[in-house]
């Protein structure tokens, strides 16, 4: 994709996914737009073996936007970072097409190992604010990662993951399209667990009360029998 065409596409993607943008000129102030311009240049330098200059450009982008994208990362088309402050994308991360990240997301590694050490994100994935995806594994296409989740293992396609550590709470319920991806329509497994515990506690309490009534009745019947015998 040529520079002008890429520029127009970046503007189009940002305007489509952020209703707060009202004009093309506003896009030029947007952190996601700025960081992607820097990333595209830095990535080409990185691929050419100019690692110092690639990192120099990427670090300038960090200071300007608060978004850190290593120039070695591979990012597909129609990528979007909403707000963006605190987003970190590691060197060996691979990000597919039509992916959306929110502020505070980390696509990180688990240590100082060499080789592929960052996650691979499939197409049409939405990763909510503050989520951490740590390690070299796949996040399947059309999946959602809930806000604040910590994902440390592979996620199949068409799944919703929430919690710490992240767990799958919805799979193949329906195929997600980009317009359906948002941060609010996510299950709450912690709340579900609390409700299940409350339900179980209520059932146990009712059972105990029932047993107490039966014991009292048995004791009353025994006393009556004893009084008749005497």
GILIN-V354438 format. One line per field, one symbol per residue. psi: psi as a letter, one per 40 degrees, with the letter a starting at -180 (. if undefined). burial: I if it has 16 or more other ideal C-beta (glycine too) atoms within 10 Angstrom, else O. Layout:
# GILIN-V354438
psi=???
burial=???
This chain:
# GILIN-V354438
psi=hiddddddddddddddeheeheiddddeehdddddddddddddddddeegddddddddddddddeehhhheeihhaifihhhcdhehhhideihhaifhhiiiehhgiieafiiaheiihhiifihhiheihhhigihhiifihhiheihheiihiifihhiihihihehhfdihhiddehiedgiigddddddddddddddddddddddddddddddddddddddddd.
burial=OOOOOOIOOIIOIIIOIIOOIOOOOOIOOIIIIIIIIIIIIIIOIIOOOOOOOIIOIIOOIOOOIOIIIIIIIOIOOIIIIIIIOOIIIIOIIIIIIIIIIIIIIIIIIOOOOOOOIIIIIIIIIIIIIIIIIIIIOIIIIIIIIIIOIIIOOOIOIIIIIIIOOIOIIIOOOOOIOIOOIOIOOIOOIOOOOOOOOOOOOOOOOOOOOOOOOOOOOOOOOOOOOOOOOO
